[in-house]
Amino acid sequence: MELEKSMRLNMLFDFYQPLLTTKQNDYLQLYYADDYSLGEIADEYQVSRQAVYDNIKRSTQLLENYEKKLHLYDDYHNREQAADHLNAYIQKKYPDDQTLVRLASKLLTLEEE
């Protein structure tokens, strides 16, 4: 469960990072992406562990609020699932149609950019 939460927050961070302050960016990057502890971040920025905890908690709530309003992560996830279903269908029904395989691959490449 904790791993799922961490992965989700990393994805939300990727989508909404430009909307955060520099300090929010730094703390979330260190905590979720670089796996720093609250104490390590506190030492790095010369603040209390409680200050780091409060900032991370507010920042993650902010990411969740952005997602509730904008749905960027959910929409991305739904497109990824649809692309997986499309590829599975193509491989099952049209494995020799190289044009179709190439077009579906191009769609996936566009999504990753």
Phi, psi and omega per residue, in radians:
M1 nan -0.798 -3.132
E2 -1.117 -0.640 3.115
L3 -1.142 -0.728 3.099
E4 -1.074 -0.750 3.131
K5 -1.091 -0.766 -3.137
S6 -1.116 -0.739 3.122
M7 -1.125 -0.746 3.127
R8 -1.080 -0.806 -3.140
L9 -1.128 -0.618 3.060
N10 -1.098 -0.710 3.112
M11 -1.179 -0.770 3.105
L12 -1.067 -0.695 3.101
F13 -1.062 -0.740 3.106
D14 -1.056 -0.716 -3.104
F15 -1.298 -0.720 -2.964
Y16 -1.906 0.127 -3.115
Q17 -0.903 -0.745 -3.128
P18 -1.091 -0.286 -3.115
L19 -1.556 -0.077 -3.101
L20 -1.697 2.784 3.059
T21 -1.283 2.927 3.120
T22 -1.046 -0.773 -3.133
K23 -1.132 -0.745 3.097
Q24 -1.060 -0.775 3.091
N25 -1.006 -0.866 -3.086
D26 -1.068 -0.863 -3.104
Y27 -1.096 -0.794 -3.137
L28 -1.153 -0.696 3.104
Q29 -1.048 -0.851 -3.123
L30 -1.147 -0.734 -3.045
Y31 -1.304 -0.875 -3.048
Y32 -1.587 -0.742 -3.076
A33 -1.475 -0.745 -3.069
D34 -1.675 -0.070 3.053
D35 1.072 0.639 3.033
Y36 -1.323 2.654 3.036
S37 -1.470 2.902 3.082
L38 -1.039 -0.706 3.135
G39 -1.114 -0.698 3.128
E40 -1.147 -0.717 3.110
I41 -1.163 -0.743 3.120
A42 -1.035 -0.767 3.107
D43 -1.098 -0.742 -3.118
E44 -1.063 -0.704 -3.068
Y45 -1.809 0.051 3.115
Q46 0.949 0.881 3.062
V47 -2.301 3.046 3.133
S48 -1.364 2.769 3.065
R49 -1.087 -0.620 3.121
Q50 -1.106 -0.681 3.115
A51 -1.119 -0.715 3.109
V52 -1.134 -0.819 3.138
Y53 -1.006 -0.833 -3.133
D54 -1.072 -0.743 3.140
N55 -1.124 -0.770 -3.139
I56 -1.141 -0.735 3.135
K57 -1.093 -0.819 3.109
R58 -1.103 -0.701 -3.105
S59 -1.174 -0.716 3.120
T60 -1.194 -0.629 3.056
Q61 -1.115 -0.665 3.107
L62 -1.118 -0.744 3.085
L63 -1.049 -0.772 3.124
E64 -1.119 -0.668 3.097
N65 -1.136 -0.723 3.069
Y66 -1.039 -0.755 -3.125
E67 -1.138 -0.685 3.110
K68 -1.062 -0.598 -3.104
K69 -1.523 -0.678 -2.987
L70 -1.811 -0.444 3.069
H71 1.053 0.456 -3.106
L72 -1.110 -0.770 -3.131
Y73 -1.197 -0.813 -3.135
D74 -1.072 -0.739 3.114
D75 -1.114 -0.734 3.093
Y76 -1.062 -0.817 -3.130
H77 -1.068 -0.740 3.116
N78 -1.129 -0.700 3.095
R79 -1.138 -0.679 3.103
E80 -1.085 -0.759 3.122
Q81 -1.129 -0.739 3.119
A82 -1.105 -0.697 3.113
A83 -1.135 -0.689 3.096
D84 -1.098 -0.749 3.110
H85 -1.118 -0.722 3.117
L86 -1.076 -0.819 3.136
N87 -1.094 -0.713 3.112
A88 -1.100 -0.730 3.121
Y89 -1.121 -0.765 3.130
I90 -1.084 -0.779 -3.133
Q91 -1.119 -0.582 -3.128
K92 -1.371 -0.793 -3.006
K93 -1.685 -0.566 -3.039
Y94 -2.335 0.912 -3.047
P95 -1.152 -0.404 -3.101
D96 -1.639 -0.065 -3.135
D97 -1.480 1.572 -3.064
Q98 -1.146 -0.534 3.101
T99 -1.135 -0.799 3.128
L100 -1.120 -0.744 3.109
V101 -1.075 -0.754 -3.141
R102 -1.135 -0.738 3.126
L103 -1.128 -0.743 3.111
A104 -1.134 -0.688 3.103
S105 -1.108 -0.680 3.115
K106 -1.107 -0.693 3.084
L107 -1.037 -0.749 3.128
L108 -1.149 -0.682 3.133
T109 -1.135 -0.702 3.095
L110 -1.087 -0.692 -3.135
E111 -1.132 -0.641 -3.100
E112 -1.299 -0.374 -3.134
E113 -1.337 nan nan
